Amino acid sequence: MKTTLEIPDPIFRKAKVKAAERGIPLRQFVTEAVEEKLAAAPVSGEKPWMKFAGGLRHLHNETIRINKLMEEEFEQIEPEDRL
């Protein structure tokens, strides 16, 4: 498949030099680089930011308690609201 990529000039030049040093076309060099990057992806499918997820888990019960208090407070009818 043909595609167009915008690669910053310094990276393009380095890639072109490395491909020439290996005696392969730039197309093959880029293909191999993408293949290597894909192979290095996390196997578990876990996102890198997920390692921080749950960092506030210890506040879960407190959140439930506060939400319950707010619900109870909003259920009360103030004297000025009675008809």
BARO-754501 format. One record per residue (C-alpha): x, y, z. Coordinates in Angstrom, 3 decimals. Example, Ala and Ser with C-alpha at 12.3 -4.5 7.8 and 13.67 -1.06 7.14 Angstrom:
<rs>
<px 12.300 py -4.500 pz 7.800> .
<px 13.670 py -1.060 pz 7.140> .
</rs>
This chain:
<rs>
<px 0.000 py 0.000 pz 0.000> .
<px 1.267 py 3.441 pz -0.820> .
<px 0.901 py 6.284 pz 1.639> .
<px 2.323 py 9.701 pz 2.361> .
<px 3.983 py 10.427 pz 5.681> .
<px 5.305 py 13.660 pz 7.088> .
<px 8.574 py 12.902 pz 8.845> .
<px 10.649 py 15.668 pz 10.424> .
<px 13.745 py 16.378 pz 8.303> .
<px 16.321 py 15.326 pz 10.935> .
<px 14.600 py 11.956 pz 11.464> .
<px 14.199 py 11.423 pz 7.730> .
<px 17.911 py 12.062 pz 7.160> .
<px 18.922 py 9.684 pz 9.969> .
<px 16.611 py 6.976 pz 8.625> .
<px 17.940 py 7.435 pz 5.107> .
<px 21.553 py 7.173 pz 6.353> .
<px 20.800 py 4.034 pz 8.398> .
<px 19.047 py 2.415 pz 5.444> .
<px 22.022 py 3.223 pz 3.204> .
<px 24.452 py 1.816 pz 5.792> .
<px 22.476 py -1.428 pz 5.776> .
<px 22.210 py -1.405 pz 1.995> .
<px 18.428 py -1.505 pz 1.938> .
<px 15.832 py 0.878 pz 0.489> .
<px 14.303 py 3.446 pz 2.842> .
<px 10.921 py 1.772 pz 2.264> .
<px 12.234 py -1.511 pz 3.715> .
<px 13.903 py 0.298 pz 6.619> .
<px 10.666 py 2.080 pz 7.550> .
<px 8.638 py -1.129 pz 7.185> .
<px 11.020 py -2.978 pz 9.514> .
<px 10.938 py -0.114 pz 12.014> .
<px 7.130 py -0.150 pz 12.100> .
<px 7.092 py -3.949 pz 12.445> .
<px 9.505 py -3.735 pz 15.402> .
<px 7.412 py -1.045 pz 17.059> .
<px 4.231 py -3.095 pz 16.642> .
<px 5.909 py -6.213 pz 18.035> .
<px 7.026 py -4.266 pz 21.114> .
<px 3.448 py -3.177 pz 21.939> .
<px 2.132 py -4.440 pz 25.288> .
<px 0.669 py -7.911 pz 24.801> .
<px -1.891 py -7.501 pz 27.555> .
<px -3.567 py -4.659 pz 25.698> .
<px -3.244 py -2.581 pz 28.849> .
<px -2.875 py 1.131 pz 28.274> .
<px 0.230 py 2.739 pz 29.841> .
<px -1.918 py 5.213 pz 31.747> .
<px -3.874 py 2.351 pz 33.326> .
<px -1.063 py 1.658 pz 35.801> .
<px -2.245 py 4.787 pz 37.620> .
<px -5.938 py 3.884 pz 37.490> .
<px -7.365 py 3.076 pz 40.877> .
<px -4.909 py 5.338 pz 42.673> .
<px -7.828 py 6.932 pz 44.533> .
<px -9.575 py 3.656 pz 45.273> .
<px -9.133 py 4.273 pz 48.994> .
<px -11.609 py 7.172 pz 48.693> .
<px -14.387 py 5.037 pz 47.211> .
<px -16.174 py 4.404 pz 50.517> .
<px -15.859 py 8.068 pz 51.459> .
<px -17.435 py 9.074 pz 48.142> .
<px -20.332 py 6.699 pz 48.771> .
<px -20.811 py 8.141 pz 52.270> .
<px -20.823 py 11.730 pz 51.003> .
<px -23.241 py 10.912 pz 48.171> .
<px -25.610 py 9.261 pz 50.670> .
<px -25.501 py 12.337 pz 52.926> .
<px -26.243 py 14.607 pz 49.977> .
<px -29.200 py 12.453 pz 48.882> .
<px -30.614 py 12.477 pz 52.410> .
<px -30.204 py 16.243 pz 52.631> .
<px -31.922 py 16.838 pz 49.303> .
<px -34.827 py 14.586 pz 50.287> .
<px -35.677 py 16.833 pz 53.226> .
<px -38.341 py 19.415 pz 52.578> .
<px -37.608 py 22.802 pz 54.054> .
<px -40.478 py 24.535 pz 55.891> .
<px -40.557 py 27.365 pz 53.345> .
<px -41.001 py 24.804 pz 50.544> .
<px -44.117 py 23.223 pz 52.078> .
<px -47.453 py 24.172 pz 50.555> .
</rs>
